[in-house]
Amino acid sequence: MNACHPVVVLACALLATGAHAAAPAPYLKPGEEVVGHVRTRFYDAKKGEAWAAKHQGHGAAATDAQDFARRTNAALAELNASHTVLYPRGSVGHTALSAIFQEFLKLPRVEYTSIGADLAETPEGFFVRHVFAAGPASRAGLLRGDRVLSVEGRPFRPLDSFEGRAGRPTRVSVERSRGAAPITLTVTPRKVNPKAEWLDVQRASSRIVEHAGRRIAYQHLYSCAGTEHQELLHEALMDTFVAADALVIDFRDGWGGCNTDFLHLFNPLVPFFTSIDRQGQRGTRATTWRKPVVLLVNGNSRSGKEMVAQALKKHGRATLVGQRTAGAVLAGTPLRLSNGDLLYLAVSDVEVDGVRLEGRGVPVDVEVPDALPYAAGKDPQLDRALGVAASTVGRK
């Protein structure tokens, strides 16, 4: 008599023949979580449903974490939507997004190993795009345009070359001019919260530059995500920059996040305030910036930065210099998957004064192409922005 219940006859047969059930696919579950989020939360319900039906079970074929991220992002790209990407654990984007939404994600601590520089990946390799003011890379002598070749003698890998090296002098080999012999610099990485680093960058970048006989204030806003950045800029405008003739705000690259309150910093309708003491001494001050403004933008100026650029340009409060912005203005939210990855998903469409910027971006008033590889520290976009700012002083 067969000892197996009829429902499990097949399992018994497999055991009798020595066969084994296939091991479960480890990325099936997070893959289905992505599918579920797109189906129920993506801003375009019809497109989200069609995408979910097509990609049901897509995670099952992934062989490892890197392959899962690659497959998922290739699929998400079909949605053709900004703020829709998978950031795997350990990636720069995962850490940055975790810092921006730390409270929302209920994370007790967010840190990463940083050399104080932003790098751009190109077909030629990885190039230093921004050297953060007062950071380790700046102290080590890295320049904008340096091509990073190796770290401690091993080929550069952006996700892990500096991992575990915080506080340790680290040899970085760079190519400063095309075909030249590599230069070895010593940088000491540090553990830091990304948001804290961006605020330090903003604070350290504040300076007044003498250009064409004018005093031009400069402020680098690598990120605009959070009221702290706005408050820090307001402090600079009312204190550090009070003697400047014009202002350049560098919105290139980094992260967006500016909210509409940011525009109040440049509202010319806010009245001056004059105090008069008992001796008749008068003191007049403004609480908003009324002098010329230049916004320096490029194809990586995204999200809230674009909304600010559009509004300031429309109302004649700023001149845009550089290159058209990214056209990435959907509202996104971070969603944590069971494997620790973060899905950043567009959950609503956005218009600015009735204009949809998604996929279009904001055109500039003065076009200046980028020239990053082997720039040897030069920055023609910034130079032009300073010149435009100087030329606008005194105009009605």
C-alpha positions as CSV (number, residue, x, y, z in Angstrom):
1,M,0.0,0.0,0.0
2,N,1.3,3.5,-0.9
3,A,2.0,5.4,2.3
4,C,1.7,8.8,0.5
5,H,-1.5,10.9,0.6
6,P,-2.8,11.3,-3.0
7,V,-2.0,15.1,-2.9
8,V,1.7,14.5,-2.2
9,V,2.2,11.4,-4.5
10,L,4.4,13.5,-6.8
11,A,6.6,14.7,-3.9
12,C,7.0,11.1,-2.7
13,A,7.9,10.0,-6.2
14,L,10.6,12.6,-6.4
15,L,12.0,11.5,-3.1
16,A,12.0,7.9,-4.2
17,T,14.0,8.7,-7.3
18,G,16.4,11.0,-5.5
19,A,15.2,14.1,-7.3
20,H,15.1,17.4,-5.5
21,A,12.9,20.5,-5.9
22,A,14.6,23.5,-7.4
23,A,15.9,26.1,-4.9
24,P,13.7,29.2,-4.7
25,A,14.9,32.1,-6.8
26,P,16.3,34.6,-4.2
27,Y,15.3,37.7,-6.2
28,L,11.7,36.6,-7.1
29,K,10.3,38.3,-4.0
30,P,11.9,41.7,-4.3
31,G,11.1,41.6,-8.0
32,E,7.5,41.1,-7.2
33,E,7.6,43.9,-4.7
34,V,8.8,46.2,-7.5
35,V,6.0,45.0,-9.7
36,G,3.4,45.5,-7.0
37,H,4.6,49.1,-6.3
38,V,4.5,50.0,-9.9
39,R,1.0,48.5,-10.3
40,T,-0.4,50.3,-7.3
41,R,1.6,53.5,-7.0
42,F,3.1,54.6,-10.3
43,Y,1.7,58.0,-11.3
44,D,0.3,56.8,-14.6
45,A,-2.1,54.0,-13.6
46,K,-2.8,52.6,-17.0
47,K,0.9,52.5,-17.9
48,G,1.8,51.0,-14.5
49,E,-0.7,48.2,-14.9
50,A,0.6,47.3,-18.4
51,W,4.2,47.4,-17.2
52,A,3.4,45.2,-14.2
53,A,1.6,42.6,-16.3
54,K,4.6,42.4,-18.7
55,H,7.3,42.1,-16.0
56,Q,5.6,39.8,-13.5
57,G,8.2,37.4,-12.2
58,H,11.1,39.2,-13.7
59,G,13.3,38.9,-10.6
60,A,13.3,35.1,-10.8
61,A,16.0,35.1,-13.5
62,A,18.5,37.3,-11.6
63,T,21.7,35.5,-10.6
64,D,23.0,38.0,-8.1
65,A,22.3,41.5,-6.6
66,Q,24.1,43.3,-9.4
67,D,22.2,41.3,-12.1
68,F,18.9,42.0,-10.3
69,A,19.6,45.7,-10.2
70,R,20.5,45.7,-13.9
71,R,17.4,43.7,-15.0
72,T,15.1,45.8,-12.9
73,N,16.5,49.2,-14.1
74,A,16.3,48.0,-17.7
75,A,12.7,47.2,-17.1
76,L,11.9,50.4,-15.3
77,A,13.5,52.4,-18.1
78,E,10.6,51.3,-20.3
79,L,8.3,53.6,-18.2
80,N,10.3,56.6,-19.5
81,A,9.7,58.4,-16.2
82,S,12.1,60.4,-14.0
83,H,12.4,59.5,-10.3
84,T,11.9,55.9,-11.2
85,V,15.0,53.8,-10.6
86,L,16.2,51.0,-8.3
87,Y,19.2,51.8,-6.1
88,P,20.8,48.6,-4.8
89,R,22.3,48.5,-1.3
90,G,25.8,49.9,-1.2
91,S,25.3,52.2,-4.2
92,V,26.0,55.9,-4.0
93,G,22.3,56.6,-4.9
94,H,21.1,54.3,-2.2
95,T,23.1,56.1,0.5
96,A,22.2,59.6,-0.8
97,L,18.4,58.8,-1.0
98,S,18.6,57.3,2.5
99,A,20.1,60.5,3.8
100,I,17.5,62.7,2.1
101,F,14.6,60.6,3.4
102,Q,16.2,59.4,6.6
103,E,13.3,60.5,8.8
104,F,10.7,59.1,6.4
105,L,12.5,55.8,6.2
106,K,13.0,55.7,10.0
107,L,16.8,55.1,9.7
108,P,18.8,55.7,12.8
109,R,22.0,56.5,11.0
110,V,23.2,57.0,7.4
111,E,26.9,57.2,6.5
112,Y,29.2,56.5,3.7
113,T,32.9,56.7,3.0
114,S,33.6,59.9,1.1
115,I,36.6,61.6,-0.5
116,G,34.7,64.8,-0.9
117,A,34.2,64.7,-4.7
118,D,31.5,64.0,-7.2
119,L,32.5,61.8,-10.2
120,A,30.9,61.4,-13.6
121,E,31.0,58.2,-15.5
122,T,31.8,58.7,-19.3
123,P,32.7,56.3,-22.1
124,E,36.3,57.3,-21.4
125,G,36.2,56.5,-17.7
126,F,35.4,58.2,-14.4
127,F,36.2,61.9,-14.1
128,V,36.2,64.2,-11.1
129,R,33.2,66.6,-11.7
130,H,33.1,68.6,-8.5
131,V,35.8,68.9,-5.9
132,F,33.9,69.7,-2.7
133,A,35.2,72.8,-0.9
134,A,37.4,72.0,2.1
135,G,37.0,68.2,1.6
136,P,39.6,65.5,1.5
137,A,39.9,65.5,-2.3
138,S,40.5,69.3,-2.3
139,R,43.2,68.9,0.4
140,A,44.8,66.1,-1.6
141,G,45.0,68.2,-4.8
142,L,42.4,66.5,-7.0
143,L,41.2,68.7,-9.8
144,R,38.0,69.0,-11.8
145,G,38.6,66.9,-14.9
146,D,41.0,64.4,-13.4
147,R,40.4,60.9,-14.7
148,V,40.5,58.4,-11.8
149,L,42.4,55.3,-12.8
150,S,43.1,53.3,-9.6
151,V,43.0,53.2,-5.9
152,E,45.8,51.5,-3.9
153,G,46.9,50.0,-7.2
154,R,43.6,48.4,-8.1
155,P,41.3,49.6,-10.9
156,F,38.8,52.2,-9.6
157,R,35.4,50.9,-8.7
158,P,33.0,53.7,-7.6
159,L,31.0,51.5,-5.2
160,D,33.8,50.0,-3.1
161,S,37.3,51.4,-3.9
162,F,37.2,53.5,-0.7
163,E,35.2,51.2,1.5
164,G,36.9,50.4,4.7
165,R,39.5,53.1,4.2
166,A,38.0,55.9,6.3
167,G,40.8,57.7,8.2
168,R,43.5,55.9,6.2
169,P,45.8,57.7,3.7
170,T,44.9,56.2,0.3
171,R,46.8,56.4,-2.9
172,V,44.7,57.5,-5.9
173,S,46.2,57.4,-9.4
174,V,44.8,60.0,-11.8
175,E,45.4,61.0,-15.4
176,R,45.4,64.9,-15.6
177,S,45.9,65.3,-19.3
178,R,45.1,62.9,-22.1
179,G,47.9,60.4,-22.5
180,A,50.1,61.8,-19.8
181,A,51.8,59.7,-17.2
182,P,49.6,59.1,-14.2
183,I,49.9,61.2,-11.1
184,T,49.6,59.6,-7.6
185,L,47.8,61.7,-4.9
186,T,47.1,60.7,-1.3
187,V,43.6,61.3,-0.1
188,T,42.2,60.4,3.4
189,P,38.6,59.3,3.1
190,R,36.1,60.0,5.9
191,K,32.9,58.6,7.1
192,V,30.1,61.2,6.8
193,N,26.4,61.6,6.5
194,P,25.8,62.7,2.9
195,K,23.4,65.4,3.8
196,A,25.8,66.8,6.4
197,E,28.5,66.7,3.7
198,W,26.3,68.7,1.3
199,L,25.6,71.3,3.9
200,D,29.3,71.6,4.6
201,V,30.0,71.9,0.8
202,Q,27.4,74.7,0.6
203,R,28.8,76.5,3.6
204,A,32.4,76.2,2.5
205,S,31.7,77.3,-1.1
206,S,30.3,80.7,0.0
207,R,32.6,83.3,-1.4
208,I,32.8,86.7,-3.2
209,V,34.7,86.7,-6.4
210,E,36.1,89.9,-8.0
211,H,35.2,89.6,-11.7
212,A,35.3,92.4,-14.3
213,G,35.4,95.0,-11.6
214,R,32.3,93.6,-9.8
215,R,31.9,91.7,-6.6
216,I,30.1,88.4,-7.5
217,A,28.8,86.1,-4.7
218,Y,29.0,82.4,-5.4
219,Q,27.1,79.6,-3.7
220,H,27.2,75.9,-4.6
221,L,24.0,74.0,-3.9
222,Y,24.9,70.4,-4.7
223,S,21.6,69.4,-3.0
224,C,18.5,71.5,-2.3
225,A,16.7,68.7,-0.4
226,G,15.5,70.1,2.9
227,T,14.9,73.4,4.5
228,E,18.4,73.5,5.9
229,H,19.8,74.3,2.5
230,Q,17.4,77.2,2.0
231,E,18.1,78.5,5.5
232,L,21.8,78.4,5.0
233,L,21.5,80.3,1.7
234,H,19.3,82.9,3.3
235,E,22.0,83.4,6.0
236,A,24.6,83.9,3.4
237,L,22.5,86.3,1.4
238,M,21.8,88.5,4.4
239,D,25.3,88.3,5.9
240,T,28.2,87.0,3.9
241,F,27.0,88.4,0.5
242,V,25.6,91.7,1.7
243,A,28.5,93.7,0.0
244,A,28.2,91.7,-3.3
245,D,26.9,93.2,-6.5
246,A,25.3,90.0,-8.0
247,L,24.9,86.4,-7.2
248,V,25.7,83.1,-8.9
249,I,23.9,79.9,-7.6
250,D,25.4,76.7,-8.9
251,F,22.6,74.2,-9.4
252,R,24.6,71.7,-11.5
253,D,24.4,68.0,-10.8
254,G,23.7,66.6,-7.3
255,W,20.2,66.4,-6.0
256,G,17.1,68.5,-6.4
257,G,14.5,69.0,-3.6
258,C,14.0,72.7,-3.6
259,N,10.4,73.6,-2.5
260,T,8.4,76.6,-3.6
261,D,9.4,78.5,-0.4
262,F,12.9,78.8,-1.9
263,L,11.5,81.5,-4.2
264,H,10.7,83.8,-1.3
265,L,14.4,84.5,-1.0
266,F,14.3,86.5,-4.2
267,N,10.8,88.1,-3.9
268,P,11.2,91.8,-4.7
269,L,7.7,92.6,-3.3
270,V,8.8,92.2,0.3
271,P,9.3,95.7,1.6
272,F,12.5,97.2,3.0
273,F,12.4,97.8,6.8
274,T,13.9,100.9,8.3
275,S,14.5,101.3,12.0
276,I,15.0,104.8,13.5
277,D,16.5,105.1,17.0
278,R,16.1,108.0,19.5
279,Q,18.9,109.9,18.0
280,G,17.3,109.8,14.5
281,Q,19.8,107.3,13.2
282,R,18.3,105.2,10.4
283,G,19.1,101.6,9.6
284,T,17.5,100.0,6.5
285,R,17.7,96.3,5.7
286,A,16.1,93.9,3.2
287,T,15.1,90.4,4.1
288,T,15.2,89.2,0.5
289,W,17.8,89.3,-2.3
290,R,17.1,92.1,-4.9
291,K,20.3,92.2,-6.8
292,P,21.0,90.3,-10.1
293,V,20.9,86.5,-9.9
294,V,22.5,83.9,-12.3
295,L,21.5,80.3,-12.0
296,L,24.2,77.9,-13.3
297,V,22.4,74.7,-14.6
298,N,23.1,71.7,-16.7
299,G,21.5,68.4,-17.9
300,N,21.8,67.0,-14.4
301,S,20.0,69.9,-12.7
302,R,16.8,68.1,-11.6
303,S,13.5,68.1,-9.9
304,G,13.0,71.1,-7.5
305,K,16.0,72.9,-8.9
306,E,14.2,72.9,-12.3
307,M,11.0,74.3,-10.7
308,V,13.0,77.1,-9.1
309,A,14.8,77.8,-12.4
310,Q,11.5,77.9,-14.4
311,A,9.8,80.3,-11.9
312,L,12.8,82.7,-11.6
313,K,13.3,82.8,-15.3
314,K,9.6,83.4,-16.0
315,H,9.4,86.3,-13.6
316,G,12.7,87.8,-14.8
317,R,14.5,87.3,-11.5
318,A,17.4,85.2,-12.8
319,T,19.4,84.6,-15.9
320,L,20.1,80.9,-16.7
321,V,23.6,79.9,-17.8
322,G,24.9,76.5,-18.9
323,Q,22.7,73.9,-20.5
324,R,19.1,72.9,-20.5
325,T,18.0,71.2,-17.3
326,A,17.2,67.5,-17.0
327,G,13.4,67.5,-17.5
328,A,13.1,65.2,-14.5
329,V,10.3,66.8,-12.5
330,L,7.9,64.0,-11.4
331,A,7.3,63.6,-7.7
332,G,9.0,60.5,-6.4
333,T,8.9,58.5,-3.2
334,P,11.4,55.9,-1.8
335,L,10.2,52.4,-1.2
336,R,12.3,49.9,0.7
337,L,12.4,46.3,-0.6
338,S,12.8,43.2,1.5
339,N,16.4,42.8,0.3
340,G,17.3,46.3,1.4
341,D,17.3,47.9,-2.0
342,L,15.5,51.2,-2.5
343,L,12.9,51.7,-5.3
344,Y,12.5,55.4,-6.1
345,L,9.2,55.6,-7.8
346,A,7.3,58.5,-9.5
347,V,4.0,58.8,-7.8
348,S,2.5,62.0,-9.2
349,D,2.9,64.4,-12.1
350,V,3.9,68.0,-11.6
351,E,3.3,71.2,-13.5
352,V,4.8,74.6,-12.8
353,D,2.5,77.5,-13.5
354,G,0.6,75.1,-15.8
355,V,3.8,74.1,-17.6
356,R,4.8,70.4,-17.6
357,L,8.6,70.2,-17.5
358,E,8.9,66.4,-17.4
359,G,10.9,65.4,-20.5
360,R,11.4,69.0,-21.6
361,G,13.5,70.8,-19.0
362,V,14.2,74.5,-18.7
363,P,16.2,76.1,-21.6
364,V,19.0,78.4,-20.6
365,D,19.4,82.1,-21.6
366,V,23.2,81.7,-22.2
367,E,24.3,78.3,-23.6
368,V,27.7,77.1,-22.5
369,P,28.8,73.5,-23.3
370,D,30.5,71.5,-20.7
371,A,34.2,70.6,-21.0
372,L,34.9,68.1,-18.2
373,P,37.5,65.4,-19.3
374,Y,41.0,66.6,-18.6
375,A,39.8,70.1,-17.6
376,A,42.8,70.6,-15.3
377,G,40.6,72.4,-12.8
378,K,39.1,74.8,-15.3
379,D,35.3,75.4,-15.4
380,P,34.2,77.4,-18.5
381,Q,30.5,77.3,-17.4
382,L,31.3,78.9,-14.1
383,D,33.6,81.5,-15.7
384,R,30.8,82.5,-18.1
385,A,28.2,82.6,-15.3
386,L,30.5,85.0,-13.4
387,G,30.8,87.2,-16.5
388,V,27.1,87.3,-17.1
389,A,26.5,88.2,-13.4
390,A,29.0,91.1,-13.7
391,S,27.4,92.3,-16.9
392,T,23.9,92.5,-15.4
393,V,24.9,94.8,-12.5
394,G,23.3,98.2,-12.9
395,R,20.7,97.1,-15.5
396,K,17.2,98.3,-14.9
